[in-house]
Amino acid sequence: MIRTILEIHALQTVPPSCLNRDDTGTPKMAIYGGVRRARVSSQAWKRATRHSFHDLLDPTELGIRTRRVVELLAEHIRKLDTSIGQADALILAAETIRVATGARIDVPKRREQSVTSEAGANLPPESRYLMFLSAHQLEGLAEIAVMANRSNFKDYFKSKGIKDQAKLIANTRHSIDIALFGRMIADGPDSSVDAAAQVAHAISVHRVDNEEDFYTAVDDYKGRDSEDVGAGMLGMVEFNSATLYRYAAVDVDLLGRNLGVGLREIESAPDLLRRAVETFVQCFLMSMPTGRINTFGNHTLPDAVLVKLRDSRPINLVGAFEEPCHADPETGGYMRQATEALVSYLFDIEASYGVGSNDPAWVLHVGRSSAAMATIGPSLNMPDLIAAVGAEVVRRQS
């Protein structure tokens, strides 16, 4: 069976920054090709990508991931029926979540220990782990909870038909972000969703050493006293700068199955799939993790982009940089060598394995340093590239 696999490859230079740090505040690193590289975790860039969805999509097309799912559903219940009190709405919401997903709902022990038993009895219960539900699923579960409130809700949820209905609501009409990034419900594996998108850890194409920025902050009021003009605060921030290789892949066929029918009544499944793919491409390329963004203002975009649709399996081209790039000894910079290495490796690996050479590909490149990208496929601007990818995805679904 011919598959449709979307690949995104990007080379992006970031100036002094701390995009993603560990528990000590140090920018994350990795050893690759025997040298230390700058690294940005896949979780950090997936979070940034998913956050960018809110700029392009209606809230009804997205989901919310939270442990406080009972409070969230209770809000929806009370919007539908204002006569239901807060306490009753929480009880209804907790039972509805249990029935629909199998998740374990209780008051977290960490909160029980921090309050008196009397206060603790009024704390809303939570899921034991983050739960990801779409806006449509929350609305559907709220409706069934309101129906349960009109009778003895415990007896109401004992009905097999009602249980099946609640489970169906939680497992259909997934939002675009759930369909892409998946969800895991440990206590109810039938409600889990396999992620259609895979995002690699971004790593630098060259060796990187972290640096330290010693900074001072001035006390404006203290500075009025000429006899006390020292700094009001001293500190140290670690940072690095790097040219990063970024990679993501989307199983378009799985994405289509996860989405199912259109989220909007007038929208067809192929159109929804197209919008999901186009949104992911744009948000993955345009997003930026926000670690210390106010300190460094490192708002850059990729200089070189390759988007490819494969019909067999995804191929991460990070092997192009197993031998680290070196800055040009005369002019400096890594982008030219990185681009040429990426293009050469792409052609070599496809020729060696006999795959992908005829698969459609589109490129975007900025400036002369990334000009080698033009040898792969048509060079387009971002809007045209996204539209071309979306059109090809729809064509393959017909």
N, C-alpha and C positions, 0 to 999 in steps of 0.2 A: 504493500500500500504506500503510495506517495504521500509524504508528510509535508507540512509547511512549518519550517523553523525560521524564526526571525532572529538575526544576529545584529548587534550594534557594537562597533569597535570605535573607540575615540582616543585621541591623544590630546591631553590638556595640560597646559603649564599653569602652575599656581605659584605666585610670589610668596615671600615669607608669610607663613600661615600655620595654624594648628587645627586642621579640619577635624581631626578625630584623635582623641587622646585616651591614654589608659588610666588606671586608677591612681597613678602618681602624677598625672597632669602632663606626661611626656607624650609627644606625638607618636602614634603607633608605627611600628617598623616591622620588617620581615626580611629574612635572609633568602635570597633567590639568586641563583647563578654564583653562589659563593660570596656575595657581597650584600651589605646592608642596604635595604631599600625603604623609602617612605611608603607607608601603607594607609589606605582609608578602607575601613571594614565595609563589607557588603551591607550590613545592617544600617550603617550610617547613611549610605547613599540610597538605599531603599526607602528609608524614612524620609529623606529629602525629596525623593521622587514622588512618594505617596502624598506628601504634604502639598506638592505642586499641583496635584490633581484638583485641588479645591479652586485653583485659578481658572480651570478650563471646564469643569463639570459641575452640574447642578448637585446640590447636597443629596437629592433623592437618588442619585446614581452612585453614591458612595456609602461606605460603612463606617462604623465607629468601633475601635478596639479598646476595651476597658475591662477592668475587674469589677467596676461599679455598675455592672450591667443591670442589676436589680433596680437601682435608683433610676437608671436611664429608661428602662421599660416602664417603671412606675410613672414617670413623667408623661409618657405616651398614653398610658391608661387613663390618667386624670384629665388629659386633653379631650379624650373621647367621652368621658363621663365625669363631669365635675362634682357629682354627688358622692363619689368615692373618696373617702378620706385618705390622707397620706399613709397612715399606718396600714390600712386595709390594702391600699395599692401596692405597698411593698410586699405584703404577704402574698397577694395575687401574683405579682411579678416573679417572686422567688419560685413559687410552685409552677408557674408557666415555663420558666427557664428550665427547671428540672425535667419537666415532662417533655419539652421540645428537644432538648439537647443531651439530657442525661448528666449534665454538669452538676458537680457538688457545690451547693450554695450554703454558706454559713457565715457567722460573724468571725472575722479574722482574729486569731489568738493574740496577735501583737497589739490589737486595739482593745481586746478584753482586758489585757494586763495593764493597760495604761489608764483605765478609768475604773470607777467604782462599779460594783455589780449592778447597782440601780441604774446608773447612766448607761452601762454597757447593754442593758436589756433593750434600750431604745436605739442602739446603733443599727443602721441598715446592714443586712448581710451582703456578702460579696462572693464572686466566683473565686476559686482557689488559684486561678490563672487568668491571663488576659483572654477575653472572648471577643470575637470579631463578628458582628452582625450588621447586615445592611439596613438601610432606612426602610425598605419595603418589608423586610423580615420583622423589624421592630413594630411596624404598623400592624402587620398581620397578627403577631403575637398579642399585641394590645387588644385587638378586636376579639380574639378568642378569650382573653382574660376578662373582658367586660361581660361577655356572654356567661362565663363561669360565675361571675359575681351575682348574676340574677338567680342563681340556684345555689345549692350547697356545692361550693367549688371543689371540695375534696371528692365528693361523689361524682361530680361532673367530669373530673379528669381520670376517673377510673374506667370510663368508657373507652373501649379499644378504638372506636371510630374517632373520638376526640383526640386520643393520643396520636393516632396516625395523622390526623389533620395538623396537629401542632408540629409534629416532626417534619411533615411536608412543607409547612411554612418556613421552618428554619433551614431547609435544604433546597429551596428553589429561589429563583430571582436573586441570585447572588449579585452584589454590587461589583463594579468594575475592579475595584481594588482587591476585594476578596478573591475574585476570579483570577487575578494576576498573581497575588502574593500568597494565596491560600490561607488556611486556618487549621489549627489543631485543637481538638477537644478531647482531652485525654480520657475522660470518663464516657464519652460517646463517640467512638471512632467513626460510626456511620454518618456523623454530622461534620466530620473533618473534610477539608477541601484541599486537594493536591495543588500546589502552586504551579501556575503555567510559566512564571517568569523565574529565571535564575540570574543572579547578579554576582559577579566575581569581586573579590577584594581588589581595589585599584592599587597598583604598585608603580613606583617610579621606574623608568626605563634605564636609570643610571644609579650609581652609588650615591647615597645621601648620608650625611652626618647631621644630627640635630645641633642646633645652636641655641644660645641663651640670650635673652634680652633682659638686661637689668634696667628697670624703670623706676622713676620717682613720681610722686604725685604731690602737688603743691597745696598747702592749706591756705585758701584765699584769705581767711580772716586773720590767721596767725601772721601772714605776710605783711600786715599793716605795721607790725612791730619791728622796727629796724634792727633791734637787738636779737631777734629770734626769726631768722630767715631760712632755717633748714627745711628739708622736705618733710611733708606731713605723713608720707608713707613710702616705703621702699619695697620692691618686689622683684621677682624673677619669673619670666615666662619662656618656656622652651618652644622652638618653632623650627621649621625647615621650609625649603622651597624645592619644587620638583616638577618634572614633566612626567605626567602619569599616563599609564595605559589603562583604560577602562573598558569593561566588557560586560554585555548582558545578552541573554538569549531568552526567547519566548516560544514555547510550544503553542503555535497558533491553533492547532486542532484541539488541544486540551483547553485552551482559553475559550474556544467556541462552545465546547461541551459544558464548561463551568458556567458560562453566561446563560446558556439555554435560550429561551425566547427573549425577545426584546424587553428591556426595562420599561419602555414607554409603549403604550398600547398601539400606537400608530407606527412603531419602528420595527423593521424586520430584523431577524437574527443577523444576517450578513452586515447590515448597516451598523448594528451595535458592535459587532466584532471589529469592523473597520474603525469606529470611533475609539474603541479600547486600544487597538494597536497604535493608532495615530497619537493618542494621548500619551501612551507609554513612551514612544520614541521621543516626542517633544519634551516630556517632563524628565526623562532620564538624561537627555543631553543638556537641558537648560538648568537643571537643579544644581544646588550646591549645599553640602552639609554646613551647618551654621556654627560649628565649633569656633569660638573666639572670633566670630565674624566682625564684631564691632571693634576689636583690637587691631585686626589686620586688613579689613576691607578687601578681601581677596576674591572679588567678583569677576572671575574670568569665564570664558566659554572655550570649548574645544577648538583647536586649530585644524584638526584633521578628523573626519568622520567617515566611516564606512558602514553602510547598512546593507545587509545581504539576506535574501530569502533562500534557504536551502531545502532540499527535498529528502534528506536522509538523516543527518544528525548534526548537532551544533559543533563548531570547532573554535576553541579559544586560541587566539594567535599570540598568546603571551610568550611562546617559545622564541619569537623573534627577538626577545630582549633577554634571553637566558645569558647571552654575552652582553654585559652592560654597555650602553652607549657612552661615548666620550665627547666632551665639548670640543667644538672646532677650535684648534689651537690658535687660529688667527682672529676669527670673529666671535668665538664663543657660541653657546646655544646647543641644544640637543635635538630640536624639532626636526631639522633636515635629516639627520642620521636616523632618527627614530622612524620618520615617515618612510624613508627608503628601505629600512630594515623590515618594516611591516609589510610593505608592498612585495618585496622580494620573498619573504617567508610565505605570504599568502599564495603566490604563484607556485613556489616550490612544493608546498605541502599538498596543494590541489593536484598538481601534476604527478607527484609521487604516488598518491592514493587514488588518482583517477576520479576525484569527486569535485563537484561544485564549480567547475570552470564555466559552465553554461548557465549557472543559476543567476537570476537577476541581481544586480548590485547597483547602488547609488552612492555617490560620494559628495562630501562637502569639504572644501578646504579654504583656508584663509592665508593669504600671503604667499611669498615665493618659497618659504622654507618647507611648505607642505605640498608643493606642486606635483610631486610624484604620485599623489593620490589620483590624479586625472588619468593615469594609465589603467586604472581598474574599471572605471565605468563613467557614465555621464556625471558631470559636476553640476550640482544644483544648489540653489539657496534653500534655506530651511523649509519655508512653506511649500515649495515645489517638491522637495524630497519627501516630505511627510505625505503629501497628496499622492505621489507616485507609489509609495509603499502601500498606502491604504487602498488604492485602486487595484493593485496587483493581488492583495489579500482577498478582496471581493471577487476578483476574476477567478481565483483558485477555488473559491467556495461554490461557484456555479456549476 
